[in-house]
Amino acid sequence: MKTKTDKTELFETTPVTRAVIALVVPTVISQIITVIYNMADTFFVGQVGDPNQVAAASLAMPLFLLTTGMANLFGIGGASLVSRSLGLGDTEKARKTSAFCIWTAAAAAFVYGLVILAFRRVILPLIGTDTYTFAYCNSYLFWTLTVGAVPTVLNAALAHLVRAEGYSGQASFGVALGGGLNILLDPVFIFGFHMEITGAAIATMLSNLIAALYFVVLILGKRGKLHLSLNPRYYSVSDGIPKEVLLVGLPSCIMNLMGIFSNITLNKLLVHYSNAAVAGIGIAKKIDMLAFAIANGLSQGVIPLIGYNYSAKNIRRMRSAIKVTLILSLAVTTVGAILLFTCANPLVRAFINDAETVRYGSMFQRIICITGPFTAITTVIISIFQSVGQKGKPLVLSMLRKGGLDVPFMFLLDSLAGANAIAWATPIADCGAMLVGILLFVPLWRKMGKE
């Protein structure tokens, strides 16, 4: 028997547009703040004026972003199962799911940090470091991963789980808290303590730790309202929980892993030209993450609404939520792409005043930013599949977006036209993934229409 709360009212009876906006606006804001604080490291390190340190931060970023993949694996996979369980009124399964996700995510992050520490002399050259960037990259990864992997993963995973119960605002505040602290602490450690890139890493670690503690306090303080549990006694691998969580969360994790593979490949190709080219693409990708953050926030924010109504068999409301989300995503990302394209040069120059880096960064940004609308459609389709518990289709789309299409085109374009053309692999891949996504989604949409 389901208990009516303000949050079930949001899922069941609130007008669809208002419900979507209530869920996605805080999520989008938190995603944007996350991007801003990710950009903060690059921005403040860039003020040091050393392209090698900016290049080191760019080279380290793929390994750091693997923590996002872990968080998505357990956070998005867990959020989907929690929202579907609540839609069926199974609060016990929701508790067990959350405990499984939280404790398994923490263990995986801890092991990952130790692996980076133990094998750094093998791993760092593989991602493109040289004699000028190895020490900087090593220091950055020690603080952000060896010391900070667990709070970084838990911060994002707990945000997804809290959002699954309709507490989108509280989840977004936690993410924003970490972002705001990082922006404040970066200049203190980089310039105040003269620690340069190491200071940026320490600021990132501390901000994620405080944000993770916020979520722990939130869950403990709302034990009567939230069905999430930090108690290890609820940890369970029965009732198909691991399979459901991992298979639904896997597409987002794979997309992250393939993105890392794609970034490493891109950096390895560009490092043959100059560290300024690596720094330029790093800055361009950081700026373009704003467009992806908006698309990602819109798609992830609506997962609980779609998953809940799918389980409750309210297909009409589910279809309406999908329509509203697609329209919002396309409108916002199109405007964002136009702004990023027209303001490319001043935005890149704000990060670093090095002529060669600015030239590369501006060129790369104008190419990459046009993918915004493509990405919006693809991420919404992936989230829909995840919301209803489908595994294979979002996995295919995730692999196409990053690694499946863009990496082959990187090598092809590099051989044909060199550094100036490599970035075109990104819009080619995103457009291809969008077309495949539409083809996969149309049958589901028609089936829902019949139901």
Backbone torsions as a table, in degrees:
resi	resn	phi	psi	omega
1	MET	NA	124.0	-178.0
2	LYS	-82.8	139.1	178.2
3	THR	-95.8	129.1	179.9
4	LYS	-74.6	128.7	174.8
5	THR	-134.7	173.8	176.2
6	ASP	-57.9	-32.2	-176.6
7	LYS	-76.7	-36.3	175.7
8	THR	-69.9	-31.4	173.9
9	GLU	-60.7	-41.3	178.4
10	LEU	-59.7	-42.5	-177.5
11	PHE	-75.1	-30.5	-168.3
12	GLU	-104.4	-39.4	-168.7
13	THR	-125.6	-21.1	179.1
14	THR	-60.6	137.6	177.1
15	PRO	-48.4	138.5	-168.5
16	VAL	-57.1	-48.0	-178.1
17	THR	-60.3	-42.4	179.0
18	ARG	-65.7	-38.6	179.0
19	ALA	-65.4	-43.8	178.9
20	VAL	-61.6	-47.2	-179.0
21	ILE	-62.6	-41.5	179.5
22	ALA	-60.5	-33.4	-178.8
23	LEU	-86.0	-39.7	-171.0
24	VAL	-87.8	-30.8	-177.4
25	VAL	-60.3	-50.0	176.8
26	PRO	-61.5	-35.4	179.9
27	THR	-66.7	-44.0	178.3
28	VAL	-62.5	-44.4	179.7
29	ILE	-60.3	-43.0	-179.9
30	SER	-66.6	-36.5	177.7
31	GLN	-65.5	-42.4	179.4
32	ILE	-63.9	-42.9	178.9
33	ILE	-64.1	-37.9	176.7
34	THR	-60.5	-43.6	178.5
35	VAL	-64.2	-42.9	-179.3
36	ILE	-60.7	-41.9	-179.9
37	TYR	-74.8	-26.4	170.9
38	ASN	-68.4	-36.4	176.9
39	MET	-70.5	-26.8	-175.7
40	ALA	-59.7	-42.4	178.3
41	ASP	-57.1	-49.5	-179.7
42	THR	-63.6	-41.2	-178.2
43	PHE	-63.2	-52.4	-175.8
44	PHE	-70.7	-35.9	175.2
45	VAL	-64.7	-36.4	178.4
46	GLY	-62.4	-29.3	179.5
47	GLN	-68.6	-16.4	174.3
48	VAL	-66.2	-26.9	176.8
49	GLY	87.0	15.6	-177.6
50	ASP	-112.0	106.7	179.0
51	PRO	-58.2	-27.7	-179.9
52	ASN	-66.0	-37.6	178.2
53	GLN	-71.9	-37.6	175.8
54	VAL	-64.8	-41.7	177.8
55	ALA	-63.1	-39.6	179.3
56	ALA	-62.9	-42.2	177.6
57	ALA	-63.3	-38.0	178.4
58	SER	-67.7	-40.0	179.6
59	LEU	-68.6	-34.7	-179.8
60	ALA	-74.6	-23.9	-172.0
61	MET	-58.3	-42.2	178.9
62	PRO	-57.1	-41.2	179.3
63	LEU	-68.3	-37.6	177.5
64	PHE	-66.7	-38.3	-178.0
65	LEU	-69.4	-13.5	174.8
66	LEU	-62.5	-26.9	175.8
67	THR	-64.4	-32.0	175.3
68	THR	-65.5	-38.0	177.1
69	GLY	-61.9	-42.7	177.5
70	MET	-63.8	-43.4	-179.9
71	ALA	-62.8	-40.5	178.5
72	ASN	-67.9	-37.8	-179.6
73	LEU	-57.9	-49.5	-177.5
74	PHE	-91.1	-29.7	-178.0
75	GLY	-77.0	-53.1	-179.5
76	ILE	-71.2	-42.8	176.9
77	GLY	-60.7	-42.9	178.6
78	GLY	-68.8	-40.3	-179.1
79	ALA	-62.5	-41.0	178.8
80	SER	-61.6	-46.4	-178.5
81	LEU	-70.2	-38.0	177.5
82	VAL	-61.9	-47.1	-177.7
83	SER	-66.6	-38.0	177.2
84	ARG	-68.5	-36.7	177.6
85	SER	-65.0	-41.8	178.6
86	LEU	-67.4	-33.9	176.3
87	GLY	-62.3	-29.2	177.4
88	LEU	-91.9	-4.3	-179.1
89	GLY	81.4	13.8	-177.4
90	ASP	-94.4	80.2	-176.8
91	THR	-70.4	-29.0	179.7
92	GLU	-64.2	-42.0	178.6
93	LYS	-67.1	-34.6	176.9
94	ALA	-61.6	-42.7	178.4
95	ARG	-63.6	-47.1	-179.3
96	LYS	-62.9	-39.0	179.4
97	THR	-62.7	-46.2	-178.2
98	SER	-63.9	-42.2	179.6
99	ALA	-63.6	-42.5	177.7
100	PHE	-59.4	-46.9	-177.4
101	CYS	-64.0	-45.9	-175.6
102	ILE	-64.8	-49.6	-174.7
103	TRP	-75.1	-34.4	177.8
104	THR	-71.0	-38.5	177.6
105	ALA	-62.7	-42.4	179.2
106	ALA	-62.6	-42.8	-179.7
107	ALA	-65.5	-43.5	-179.7
108	ALA	-63.0	-40.8	179.8
109	ALA	-65.8	-39.9	179.3
110	PHE	-62.0	-45.2	179.2
111	VAL	-64.1	-41.2	179.8
112	TYR	-60.7	-44.2	178.7
113	GLY	-60.2	-38.9	178.3
114	LEU	-68.2	-37.6	178.9
115	VAL	-63.4	-43.5	178.3
116	ILE	-60.7	-41.5	179.5
117	LEU	-65.2	-44.6	-174.2
118	ALA	-71.3	-34.2	-172.3
119	PHE	-116.2	23.3	-175.3
120	ARG	-61.5	-33.0	-177.7
121	ARG	-73.1	-16.7	174.4
122	VAL	-94.9	-42.1	-174.0
123	ILE	-70.4	-44.5	-172.9
124	LEU	-63.2	-43.2	175.1
125	PRO	-62.3	-31.0	-179.6
126	LEU	-67.2	-28.8	-179.7
127	ILE	-90.2	0.9	171.9
128	GLY	112.3	7.5	179.2
129	THR	-70.9	152.8	174.9
130	ASP	-129.9	-168.0	-176.9
131	THR	-63.4	-22.8	-178.3
132	TYR	-86.4	-24.4	-172.8
133	THR	-115.2	-12.6	-173.6
134	PHE	-58.4	-51.7	-175.4
135	ALA	-62.9	-42.0	178.8
136	TYR	-62.6	-45.9	-178.7
137	CYS	-65.0	-40.9	179.9
138	ASN	-61.6	-44.6	180.0
139	SER	-65.1	-41.9	-179.3
140	TYR	-62.2	-44.7	-177.1
141	LEU	-72.3	-29.3	178.4
142	PHE	-60.6	-46.8	-175.8
143	TRP	-78.4	-37.1	-176.4
144	THR	-81.2	-26.9	-176.0
145	LEU	-115.0	-55.3	-178.5
146	THR	-61.1	-43.9	178.6
147	VAL	-89.4	-37.2	-167.6
148	GLY	-107.2	4.4	-176.1
149	ALA	-62.4	-43.9	-176.2
150	VAL	-61.8	-53.1	178.6
151	PRO	-64.4	-31.3	179.8
152	THR	-65.4	-45.8	179.8
153	VAL	-67.4	-45.1	-178.0
154	LEU	-65.7	-37.1	178.7
155	ASN	-54.3	-52.7	-177.7
156	ALA	-72.6	-40.8	-178.4
157	ALA	-64.2	-43.8	179.2
158	LEU	-64.6	-33.9	177.0
159	ALA	-61.5	-44.1	177.8
160	HIS	-61.5	-44.1	-176.9
161	LEU	-67.2	-41.6	177.9
162	VAL	-64.0	-39.0	179.6
163	ARG	-65.1	-29.3	-178.3
164	ALA	-62.6	-23.1	179.3
165	GLU	-96.3	8.2	177.1
166	GLY	94.1	-0.5	179.2
167	TYR	-88.1	60.7	-176.0
168	SER	-65.3	-40.0	-179.3
169	GLY	-63.5	-44.0	179.3
170	GLN	-66.6	-38.5	177.9
171	ALA	-63.8	-43.1	-179.0
172	SER	-68.1	-35.1	177.7
173	PHE	-62.8	-40.7	179.3
174	GLY	-61.9	-44.0	178.0
175	VAL	-65.0	-43.1	179.9
176	ALA	-64.6	-34.7	177.9
177	LEU	-59.4	-47.2	178.3
178	GLY	-62.2	-42.6	-179.9
179	GLY	-64.6	-45.1	-179.8
180	GLY	-62.9	-41.2	178.3
181	LEU	-63.5	-39.7	-179.5
182	ASN	-63.4	-41.3	178.8
183	ILE	-63.5	-38.7	179.7
184	LEU	-72.4	-38.1	-175.4
185	LEU	-80.3	-27.4	-178.7
186	ASP	-52.3	-57.3	-178.9
187	PRO	-64.2	-29.1	179.4
188	VAL	-63.4	-49.0	-177.2
189	PHE	-79.2	-37.2	-177.2
190	ILE	-70.6	-48.6	-174.9
191	PHE	-102.6	-42.6	-178.4
192	GLY	-63.3	-45.2	179.3
193	PHE	-98.4	4.2	177.0
194	HIS	54.4	42.5	-177.0
195	MET	-101.9	-4.8	176.7
196	GLU	51.0	-129.8	-172.8
197	ILE	-65.3	-30.4	176.5
198	THR	-64.2	-38.1	177.0
199	GLY	-63.0	-38.7	177.0
200	ALA	-61.6	-40.3	-179.6
201	ALA	-66.4	-43.5	179.4
202	ILE	-64.2	-40.3	178.2
203	ALA	-61.6	-41.2	178.8
204	THR	-63.5	-45.1	-179.1
205	MET	-62.1	-46.6	-177.8
206	LEU	-65.4	-40.3	-178.4
207	SER	-66.5	-39.3	177.4
208	ASN	-68.5	-35.7	177.9
209	LEU	-62.6	-46.1	-178.9
210	ILE	-65.9	-40.2	179.1
211	ALA	-64.6	-40.7	178.2
212	ALA	-63.0	-40.4	178.1
213	LEU	-64.8	-34.7	176.3
214	TYR	-58.6	-45.2	-178.9
215	PHE	-66.6	-36.8	177.0
216	VAL	-61.2	-46.7	179.0
217	VAL	-63.4	-40.2	179.6
218	LEU	-61.1	-47.2	-178.1
219	ILE	-65.5	-41.8	178.7
220	LEU	-66.2	-35.9	-178.1
221	GLY	-75.7	-20.5	-179.0
222	LYS	-113.4	34.6	-177.2
223	ARG	-59.8	-27.5	179.1
224	GLY	-80.1	-17.2	-176.5
225	LYS	-110.9	-38.5	179.1
226	LEU	-85.2	143.6	176.0
227	HIS	-97.3	5.6	176.1
228	LEU	-77.1	151.8	-179.4
229	SER	-139.4	134.4	173.3
230	LEU	-93.4	-5.1	-175.0
231	ASN	-73.0	121.9	-178.7
232	PRO	-60.5	-21.2	-177.9
233	ARG	-68.9	-17.2	175.2
234	TYR	-86.8	-5.9	-180.0
235	TYR	-60.7	126.6	-175.4
236	SER	-147.2	140.2	174.1
237	VAL	-113.0	17.0	179.4
238	SER	-96.4	179.6	174.4
239	ASP	60.5	23.1	177.3
240	GLY	71.3	14.4	-175.8
241	ILE	-62.4	-51.8	-179.6
242	PRO	-57.9	-43.4	-179.0
243	LYS	-61.8	-47.4	-179.3
244	GLU	-62.7	-46.0	-178.2
245	VAL	-64.0	-50.3	-173.5
246	LEU	-69.1	-40.6	-177.8
247	LEU	-72.2	-34.8	177.7
248	VAL	-75.4	-38.5	179.8
249	GLY	-78.5	-17.5	-175.2
250	LEU	-59.3	-41.7	179.2
251	PRO	-56.3	-43.2	178.9
252	SER	-66.5	-38.0	177.4
253	CYS	-66.7	-44.6	179.2
254	ILE	-62.4	-40.7	177.8
255	MET	-59.5	-40.1	177.6
256	ASN	-67.0	-44.7	179.3
257	LEU	-62.7	-43.5	179.1
258	MET	-67.4	-33.1	174.9
259	GLY	-63.6	-38.9	176.6
260	ILE	-64.1	-46.6	177.5
261	PHE	-58.6	-42.6	178.9
262	SER	-63.1	-45.4	-179.6
263	ASN	-65.2	-41.3	179.0
264	ILE	-63.2	-43.2	178.5
265	THR	-61.0	-45.2	179.7
266	LEU	-61.0	-45.4	179.5
267	ASN	-63.8	-40.7	-179.2
268	LYS	-64.9	-35.8	177.8
269	LEU	-71.5	-41.9	-176.3
270	LEU	-75.6	-26.9	-177.2
271	VAL	-64.8	-20.8	176.6
272	HIS	-71.0	-18.6	178.1
273	TYR	-89.9	-54.6	176.9
274	SER	-177.2	159.0	174.1
275	ASN	-67.7	-24.2	176.6
276	ALA	-65.6	-36.3	177.1
277	ALA	-66.4	-40.6	177.7
278	VAL	-64.1	-44.7	178.3
279	ALA	-62.7	-39.2	-179.6
280	GLY	-63.4	-45.6	179.6
281	ILE	-69.3	-32.8	177.0
282	GLY	-62.7	-43.8	178.7
283	ILE	-66.9	-43.8	-179.1
284	ALA	-61.0	-42.3	180.0
285	LYS	-68.0	-36.9	177.3
286	LYS	-62.9	-43.6	-180.0
287	ILE	-65.6	-43.4	-178.1
288	ASP	-68.7	-18.4	176.8
289	MET	-60.3	-19.3	176.4
290	LEU	-61.7	-45.6	179.4
291	ALA	-64.4	-42.6	179.5
292	PHE	-66.5	-36.4	179.9
293	ALA	-61.9	-40.5	179.5
294	ILE	-64.9	-48.6	179.6
295	ALA	-61.7	-43.3	-178.6
296	ASN	-67.0	-40.8	179.1
297	GLY	-64.0	-41.9	178.3
298	LEU	-63.9	-43.2	-177.0
299	SER	-73.1	-42.0	-179.1
300	GLN	-71.8	-35.2	-178.0
301	GLY	-62.8	-31.1	-175.3
302	VAL	-89.6	-6.1	-178.8
303	ILE	-54.3	-48.1	-179.7
304	PRO	-60.1	-38.3	-178.9
305	LEU	-66.7	-44.3	179.9
306	ILE	-67.9	-47.3	-178.0
307	GLY	-62.2	-41.4	-179.3
308	TYR	-63.4	-48.4	-176.5
309	ASN	-73.2	-27.3	174.5
310	TYR	-64.6	-46.8	179.2
311	SER	-67.1	-34.3	-179.8
312	ALA	-82.0	1.5	178.3
313	LYS	64.6	24.7	176.2
314	ASN	-95.0	73.3	-171.7
315	ILE	-69.0	-35.0	179.0
316	ARG	-60.1	-44.9	179.5
317	ARG	-67.5	-37.0	178.7
318	MET	-62.4	-45.8	179.7
319	ARG	-63.5	-38.7	178.8
320	SER	-63.3	-41.0	178.8
321	ALA	-62.7	-39.3	179.0
322	ILE	-64.3	-44.5	-179.9
323	LYS	-59.7	-48.1	-178.4
324	VAL	-61.5	-42.9	-178.5
325	THR	-64.7	-42.3	179.1
326	LEU	-63.0	-43.4	180.0
327	ILE	-63.1	-46.9	179.2
328	LEU	-61.1	-44.1	-177.1
329	SER	-62.4	-46.5	-179.4
330	LEU	-64.7	-42.9	-178.5
331	ALA	-63.1	-48.3	-175.0
332	VAL	-69.9	-43.9	-177.7
333	THR	-70.4	-28.9	176.4
334	THR	-67.1	-45.3	176.8
335	VAL	-61.7	-42.2	179.1
336	GLY	-61.6	-40.7	-180.0
337	ALA	-63.6	-40.3	179.3
338	ILE	-63.5	-44.0	-179.3
339	LEU	-65.2	-43.8	-179.4
340	LEU	-65.8	-35.0	179.8
341	PHE	-68.3	-46.6	-175.2
342	THR	-74.4	-24.2	-176.5
343	CYS	-108.2	21.8	-173.1
344	ALA	-56.9	-51.3	-173.5
345	ASN	-63.6	-51.5	-179.9
346	PRO	-64.0	-32.3	179.0
347	LEU	-66.2	-45.4	179.2
348	VAL	-66.8	-40.5	-178.8
349	ARG	-64.6	-26.0	178.4
350	ALA	-65.9	-24.2	-179.3
351	PHE	-83.5	-39.7	-176.8
352	ILE	-156.7	137.4	-178.8
353	ASN	-100.2	60.0	177.1
354	ASP	-121.3	119.3	-168.7
355	ALA	-56.3	-46.1	-177.0
356	GLU	-67.4	-41.0	179.2
357	THR	-64.6	-41.5	178.8
358	VAL	-63.5	-40.0	179.6
359	ARG	-61.7	-49.1	178.6
360	TYR	-63.6	-46.8	-175.9
361	GLY	-61.8	-43.4	-179.8
362	SER	-64.1	-43.0	179.6
363	MET	-63.9	-45.5	-179.3
364	PHE	-64.8	-39.5	-177.2
365	GLN	-65.3	-41.4	-179.7
366	ARG	-62.4	-30.9	178.8
367	ILE	-77.0	-47.7	-172.0
368	ILE	-70.7	-35.3	-170.9
369	CYS	-67.7	-19.6	-177.6
370	ILE	-70.5	-7.9	-178.9
371	THR	-80.5	-5.9	-174.6
372	GLY	-49.4	-55.8	-179.7
373	PRO	-62.9	-36.6	177.4
374	PHE	-61.1	-46.8	-178.7
375	THR	-62.8	-38.2	-179.2
376	ALA	-58.7	-47.9	-179.0
377	ILE	-64.9	-44.2	-177.2
378	THR	-64.7	-44.6	-177.7
379	THR	-67.4	-35.1	176.8
380	VAL	-65.6	-43.0	179.0
381	ILE	-63.0	-42.9	177.5
382	ILE	-59.9	-43.9	-179.3
383	SER	-65.3	-35.9	177.3
384	ILE	-62.3	-47.4	178.3
385	PHE	-60.0	-41.4	178.7
386	GLN	-65.9	-38.2	-177.9
387	SER	-62.4	-35.3	-177.2
388	VAL	-94.6	5.0	173.7
389	GLY	87.1	10.9	177.5
390	GLN	-79.4	142.6	-172.6
391	LYS	-111.0	-48.4	-170.4
392	GLY	-67.0	-43.6	-174.5
393	LYS	-65.7	-47.3	177.0
394	PRO	-63.6	-29.5	178.0
395	LEU	-65.4	-43.3	178.4
396	VAL	-61.1	-47.0	-178.8
397	LEU	-63.8	-39.8	179.7
398	SER	-62.2	-42.1	-178.3
399	MET	-73.1	-29.9	176.8
400	LEU	-69.0	-43.5	-176.8
401	ARG	-59.0	-45.6	-176.4
402	LYS	-127.7	119.9	176.3
403	GLY	98.1	-46.7	-175.6
404	GLY	-70.6	-40.4	-179.4
405	LEU	-110.5	-41.2	-171.9
406	ASP	-71.0	-36.8	-178.6
407	VAL	-63.2	-48.4	176.3
408	PRO	-58.0	-39.3	179.4
409	PHE	-69.5	-30.4	175.3
410	MET	-58.8	-49.0	-179.8
411	PHE	-64.3	-40.9	-179.8
412	LEU	-64.0	-48.8	-177.8
413	LEU	-68.1	-34.7	176.7
414	ASP	-62.4	-42.2	-179.1
415	SER	-70.8	-28.9	-177.4
416	LEU	-85.3	-40.1	-171.9
417	ALA	-138.9	1.2	175.0
418	GLY	79.6	-159.1	-172.0
419	ALA	-59.0	-34.2	-176.4
420	ASN	-65.1	-20.8	-174.2
421	ALA	-105.6	-15.6	-171.8
422	ILE	-57.2	-39.8	-175.0
423	ALA	-64.0	-19.7	179.5
424	TRP	-65.5	-15.4	177.7
425	ALA	-61.5	-31.0	-177.8
426	THR	-66.3	-53.6	178.5
427	PRO	-64.6	-32.8	177.5
428	ILE	-61.7	-46.4	-178.7
429	ALA	-66.4	-43.3	-178.2
430	ASP	-66.0	-37.5	177.7
431	CYS	-66.2	-42.8	178.4
432	GLY	-62.4	-43.1	179.6
433	ALA	-64.9	-37.9	179.1
434	MET	-62.7	-44.4	-179.4
435	LEU	-63.1	-42.5	177.2
436	VAL	-64.8	-40.6	179.5
437	GLY	-59.9	-42.6	179.3
438	ILE	-63.4	-42.6	178.9
439	LEU	-61.6	-38.3	179.5
440	LEU	-74.8	-30.9	-174.4
441	PHE	-80.7	-32.8	-175.1
442	VAL	-55.2	-45.0	177.9
443	PRO	-60.7	-38.8	178.1
444	LEU	-64.6	-41.5	179.9
445	TRP	-62.9	-42.6	178.7
446	ARG	-65.2	-40.0	179.4
447	LYS	-63.9	-42.2	178.2
448	MET	-64.6	-34.7	178.8
449	GLY	-63.2	-39.4	178.0
450	LYS	-67.3	-37.6	-179.4
451	GLU	-70.8	NA	NA
